[in-house]
Structure formats: structure tokens, C-alpha cells
Amino acid sequence: MKHSRSDFPREFLFGVATSSYQIEGHRYGGAGPTHWDSFAATPGNVVRAENGDIACDHYHHWSDDLDLVADAGLNLYRFSTSWARVLPEGRGAPNPDGLDFYDRLVDGMLERGIKPAATLYHWELPQPLADKGGWRNGDIPKWFGEFTDVIMRRIGDRVWSAAPINEPWCVSWISHFQGVHAPGLRDIRATARAMHHVLVAHGTAIQAMRALGMSNLGGVFNFEYAEPSDESDAAKKAARRYDACYNRFFLSGVFHRCYPDEALQGLEPHLPDGWQEDFDVIAQPLDWCGLNYYTRKIISPEAGPWPSWREVDGPLPKTAMGWEIYPEGLEFFLRRTHEEYTKGLPLHVTENGMAAPDPIEAGAIEDAERIAFLDAHLTSVRKAIAAGVPVEAYFVWSLLDNYEWALGYAKRFGLVHVDFHSLQRTPKASYRALTEALAR
């Protein structure tokens, strides 16, 4: 890598990120069923109908995995907790094995000098709550607050940071409007309610953690740069609608106590009664804001019902996900988030990385494209810092190759290769390059 630790401010922190269902092995340790288990068991939803039963078996290999984090010289490990592992029914009696697991995990990080960065929810809703309507149900913020209290009473005294929900857009839009993720709905009313309830749940969890005396609390949002397909007014309006629904809806709710007009044009008739009264909860003060960034989308207008857009193929090089590589978008979002929303609050790049084929050849994985991807995006981080944006941390997605949701085990994002049969871990060239960069 062309970058080194010394290219960044002295206090700047580097980390890697994972999520519970994607790596832990959900069949272990008394975890309850989730809506991802049901979604994956439905033919046609997931590549080869694969699920997170075993994943990377981090449940048993966590110590070795934390050694990989420490050996790379990383400061931070961003992990998520599984609601269904802690509360198998979603509510009620906790699972002692689940609480003990996260206890061991956090203590293991601290023993290695790694700062634990916790995310409460990364998409795996307990099935009993999904049966009650899940994110469509107006009671879910209360349920999520109860879960927050249970897990953070156990580990909240030792985590470096905490955020309630990873990527609200994925929890709500891609899952309830596009039907690509669990619960696999294509329903605008369900989408509008999920988008709102996920933010009320976010604020409820922040309140619960503040009540426990916790600090360094943030929110984690995902971003895609929306580029109009041409210079026509129609294309520009379609791209702005995309930006409103994908990027601005959730930030506006948390930081501006309102939703963008372009999003409300389609969603407002379907929002729950009294939604305007929930912003006191949604807009709880945060200590930092997290940005997950991977790509841009080229947006074209389309005849038909709202939102009247479609994605078209772009000209830039693409990752194995088919996502364009556009590092300039990361600088754009860091600057815009700072200037228009957070206004001086510390920013963390909580996810950034790429999927690649990553074949093993002679026992090694030479992923030069991933090294170039990380370098290019670190350049964007440096440019944002030079422009006065208070970026304080950068996390690579992901430490390990893992369960990539509807794509099963077909896509690899890890710095470390995982053989999903033997579970052997093999650090890739990108892991070695990052390790060397952080040592410089």
C-alpha cells in the first residue's frame, strides 16, 4: 500500500468490521431462529439456499480471529451482537450462553489491546418478532430497547463505542421494497413503516444506553453516490429522489428532525399515524456518525409509479459485486455529512471494502485489486481530513470472507480468506499490505 499510518493524524484509528450472523455460526450456543433462517430456507432467495448455520464458526474460532486483528496492528474491531443469540424469543429470558459469548469476545479484545466497537443489530431479526410484523410493527422500538438494555448491561461498561443499527436503508428498503433481503417483501406501506420504525428504534436504543451511563454512541448509515444517467432534468430529478431515499432520509431524521420532500412524495401516505411526533426520540444526540460506503449508482428516470427510477450500467471498473469503483464518492459524503448534517461531530468510515474472486494459488491470495481499492479510498479520507472534516476512524469491510446474505458464500470481501469447508483462515496479500502500512 502507498499509504502508511503516519499519513494520518496521530489519534486516527484503523479497524476491521464483521457482523454476527455473517461469521458466528448461528446453530451454535443456543441462538434462536431468525428471519434470515426462514428467508434462506425459501427456494430462490439465496444462492444455493445457503444460510448462516456455520458461516465462519467464529463462535468457536473467535480467539484466533482476534489474534488476526491484533497481529495486523489494528486499533479497532467492529462487531455486532445477535438479538436472537441474546434473546432467542426476541423478548423475555436471556440466553446465558449468548451473553457469555459476547462477554468473552469483548474481554478477548481488551486483552489484546483492541478497542471494541459494538453494533447492536446487523439484520438478523428474531423470528418470533418477525411473526409479529417485525419492523412494520410499531412496538418494535420498545422491543429493541429491551434488547439493548439486556446486552449492554452485560458488555456496555467495556465497549469503546456503540451504535444501534447497521445501515437502516438495508433494514427497511432493500428488505421491504425490493424484497432482496429478509423478510423479502415488496410492499411500499411496509417499507415506509420500516424506515420510520428503524429510526425510532435507533433513538430508543440510544436512550437506553445513555440510561446505563454509556458514552461514545453513534449511528451507522450506508451511502451510495447517485449519478444521473444524462444531463436531462428527468434524470437529475430521479437521481435526487434516489439520494433522498437512500442517503438523506435517515440522516435528515436523526440530524434535522424531518424527512426529505422527495422521499415523502411517495412514502408519506404509508407512514404510521403520528409519525411527526417521534422526532424527539429519533434525534437523540450522538457522539459520532458512521458512514458505510462502497459504490455509486447511475440512475435513469423510468415511467411508472413512484419512485420512477432505474439503475443503469456504468462505465467504471467494477468489483465482483458488479459495483463501480468510485472513491470520489467517499470524499463527497464525508464532506456533505459534515457540512450539512453533523457539523463538527466526529465521523467514522465504518465500512469500506470490495469483493473479489480471490483464488488461492500456491497457497497464497494475491488480491492486488483490493489493495488498490483501499489505497484509493484512503486517499479520499485524507482529502476530506485536509478539507477540515473531522474523520477519526476507518474500518475495512471485512476481516473475514463470510456469509454475504442473499449471495450466500459466493462473494468474498475479507482481508482473510476462509475455506468454508475446512474453516481454515489464510491472510491475503491485502492483509499483509495493511499490516505493513500500519507498522510504518
N, C-alpha and C positions, 0 to 999 in steps of 0.2 A: 504494500500500500504506500501511496505517496504521502499520506498524512501520518502524523505521529501525535502522541498525547500533548507534546509541547506546542502544537499549533493551536491549542485551545486554552481558554483561561484556566488558571491554576485550580480553581474549585470545580471545574467542569467534570461531570461524571459519565462514565460509559457502562452500559449494561446489555444484557440479553433478555428476551422475553419468551414466555411459553404460556400455555393455558391448560387447565386441569384436564378436561375431557380429551384433549388432543394428545396428551402424553401419559397420564397416570395409569390407565388400565381400570376401567370403571367396574369391572366384575369383582375387583378386589376390595377388601376392607369394609364390607357392609354397606356400600353405597346403594341408594335406592334407584329405581328406574327413572329415566329422563325422557323428555320428548324427542331427544336425538336418537335414543334407542328405538323408539317407535317409528320415527321418520326413516331411519336406516333399514328397518325391517320391512318397509313398504317397497315392493318392487318398482324399480325405475327411479328412485330418489337419489341413491348414492352409487357411485361406481362400484361394481361387483358386490353391492349390498354390504359394504364393509362398515364396521362400527368401531366404537372406542372401547370395546371389552378389554383388550390387551394394550393397544396403542404401543407406547414405548416401554410399558411396565415401569414407569417412573416410581410407582408406588413401592416397588422393591429395589429399584436402582437409584433412588434419589441421592444417596451419598456419593456414588461415583459421578453422577451428573453435576452435583455441586462442586466436586473436585475439578471438573472441566471448566466451570465458571471461574473458580479461584485460580486455576493454573493459567488461564488466559490473562490474568491481571485485571479482570473486570471489577468495577465497584459495586454494581447493582444487579440484582436478579428480580425481574418482574414475573410473578407467578399469579395464578388465580386460584380461588377456592371453589370447590364444587358444592353448590347448595344441597344437592341430593346426597353427597357424601356426608355432610354435616347433619342434615335433617332429611332422612330417607323419605318421609312423607311430605316434605316441604314445610311442615309445621310440627309442633309437638315435641316429642322426646328426641334429644340429640343422639347421634351415633358416637359412642365413646371412641371407637377405632378411628373415625374420621377426624375428630378433634385431636386425638393423639398424633395422627399423621401430620397434620399441619403444625402442631407443636414441635415435633421432631424436625420438620423441614425448616422452620424459622430458626430454631436453635442451631441447626446444621449450618445455615448461612452465617449466623453471627460467629460461630466457632471458626469459620474460615475468613472472617473479615469482610463478608459480603453484606451489603445493605438490602434488607428485604423490602421489595416494592409490591404490595398486595393489591390485587383486583378482586373484588368480591364475586363478580358474575361475568363469565365469559360463555354465555349462550346455552348452558345445559340446564333447562328448567325441570324441576322435579315433575314427573308425570302426574301425580295426584293433583298438582296445581294446574297443570295443563288441562286436565279433565274438567277443571272449574272455569276454563276460558283463558287461563294463562295471562298474557299481557293485555288481553282485551278486558279483563275483569278489573273494575275499579278498586277492588280490595287488595290488589297485588302490591301497591306501595306499603301497606301495613304488613303484609306477609314478608316482604323483603326487609323491612325494618326489623322484624323479629329475627330473621336470619342474621342480619348484620350484628345485632346485639349478641347473639349466641357465639358467633365465630370470633368477633372482636373482643369479647370478654376473655377469650382464651389466648389470642395472639396479639391483640391490639397494643399491648404495652411494649412490644418488641419490634414492630414493623417500622421501617424508615418512612414509608409513605403508604397511603391507601386511596383507592378510587373505587366507587361503587360498581360501575357497569362499563364493560368494554364495548365501544362502538354502538351507540344507541341506534344508528341507522340500520345496522345489520340485525339487531334485535327486533326491529319493527318493520322496516320497509322491505328488505330482501326476503324476509321471513313471512310477511303477511300480505304483501302486494305482488311481489314477483314469484313467491312460492318456492324459492330455490333452497332455502334453509328451513329447518323445523320452526313452526309446525306445518309449513308447506301450504299456506293459504294464498289465495288470490282474491282479496276482498278489501275494497277501499275503506269500508267502515272499520273493519278490524285493524287496518293499517293506521288510520287516524288515531284510534283509541290507544293502540300500542305505542305510537310515537309520543303521545301525551303522557300515558301512564309510566313509560320508562323514565321520563324526566321527573315525574312526581316521586317515583321510587328512588331515583338518584338523590333528590333533595332529602327524602325521608332517611336514607342511609347516612347522609352527611350529618343530619341532626342526631341520629343515634350514636354516631362515632364521636361527635362533639360532646354528647352527654356522658360518654365514657372518659372524657378528658383527652381524646386523641387530637393530634395536630398533623400538619403536612398532608392535608387532604386535598384531592383534586378530582377532575373529571377527565375521561379519555374519550375523544371524539375521532371519527375517521373522516378523511378528506380525499376528494378526487377533483382534480382541476378540470373544469368544464370548458372545452374549446368549441365555439360554433363551427359548423361544417363549412360555412362560407360567410360572406360579408352581408348577406341579406338580413333585414330586420327580423324576419321569421326565425332564422337560425339563431340570431343573437338572443331573442326572447326565449327560445327553447333552452338554450344553454343557461340563461339566467334562472329559469324555472328549475332546471336540474340542480344548479348551485344552491337554490333556495331550499329544496327538499333534502339534498344530500348534505350540504355543508352548513348552511346558515340557520336552518330550523332549530337545531339543538343548541348551537352557540347562542342564538338570539334568545331562546327560552331561558337559559342559565344566566346570561350576562345582560340582556336587555329587557327581560320580563315581558316578552312578546314573541310572536311568530311572524315570519316574512309574509307580506301580502301575496306574493306569487305562490306560496305554498297553501295559504288559506283559501285561495280561489277554488282549489279542489278538495281540501280537507275539512274546512270549517263546518260544512253541513253534517259531517260524520263525527265530529268531536263530541265528547261527553258533555252533558249539561253542566254548566257552571265551571267550565274549563278555565275561564279567565280569572277565577278566584284562586287558582292553585299556584300562582307565581311566587307567592311568599315562601312556599316550600321549595319550588323548583330553583329559585335564585338564591339558595343558601351561599354565603361567602365561601370561596375556595382559596387555597394557598398556592395552587399551581394549576396549569392546564396542560393536558397531554394531547398530542397530535399523532395520529397514525396515518402515514402517507405512503402510497405505493405507485400511483399512476395518474394519467389524465384520460379523459374520455372525449371523443369527438361526437358532438350532439347535433342532430339534424331535426328540423320540425317534421311532424307527421300528422296527417289528417286523422281525425278520430277523437275520442273522449280525452279529457284531461288525464295525464299531463302533456299529451300530444308531442312527445319526443321519441327519438330512437337513437341508439348508438350506432355509429358507422366506423368502419376500419380506418385507422390512422396510419401515417407513413413511417413512424419512428420504429427503431428496433424494439422487439418485444421479449418479455420473459416467457418462461414455459407456461404461464397462465394466459398468455396472449395479451398481457398488459403492456402498453407502451412505456418505455423508459424515458421519463421526463423529470429530471431532478430539479429543473427550474420551478416546478410546482411547489416543492417543499419550501423554498425560499419565499415564494409568493404567500403561502398560507401562514408561515411564521410571521411575516411582516403584517399581513392583513389581520390576523388574530390579535396581535399586539396592538395595532393601531386602532382597530375598530371594536374590539371586544374586551380584551383583558387589561390593556392599558397599564403595563408595568408589572403584571403578575409573572412570576417565573414560568417559562414554557419548557416542556419536556417533549422530545420526539420519542414517543412511547413505542412505536413500531415503525420499522423501515427495513425492507429486505426484498429478496427476489427468489422465485422458484426457477430451478434449472434442472436439466436431466441428471447431472452428477453421476455418471457411470464410474465404477471402480475399475481402474486399470493398473495392473501390477501392484495392487494393494493400496493405491492412492486415488484421491479425487482432486483433480486439478481444475478448480472452478474459477478460472480467471475472470469470467464474465461477472461473477458475484463480487469479486474484489473490485473490479472497475465500477460496478453499481454503487457499492458502499463508498468508494472514494468520491464519486460524482455527487452523491447526496451529502457527504460530509463537507464538500466544498460549498454547497448551498447553505448548510448550517453556519459555516464560517462567514459567509457573506451576510447572513442575517444578523449574526453577532456584531459584525463590523458596522452594520447599519443601526446598531443600538437596540436590537431586540434581545431581551434577557433570556436567551436559551441556556439552560443549565444542565441538561442531560440528554443523552442519545442512546436508545436501545435498538439493537439489531433483532429483527424477527427472522429466524428463531434460533435458539440454542440447538435444537434437535429437529431432524426430519420427523414429521408427525402425521397425525390424522387430519387431513385437510378437508374436513366436513363433507360436503356433497361430492367431492372429488376423491374421497377415500384416501388411500395411501399412494395415489398416483403422482402427486406433486411434492417436490422436496424443497423446502425453504431453509433447512438447517445449516448452521456452520459445522455441525457434526452429523455425519451420515449414520443412519440407523438401518441395520438389516432387520426387517420386520419378522423374519423367521427365527434367527438366532438371537436377535436383540443386541448384537454387537455394535458398539459405538466406534466410529472411525473419524477422527477430526479431518476436515477437508483443508485444502490449501488456504481457503478464506479464514479458517480458524487460526491457522499458523500465522498468516499475514497480519491479522488483527492483534494476535498476541505480541508479535514483534513490534507493531506500531505502538501499542500501549506501553511497551518497555522502553521506547525511545524517549 
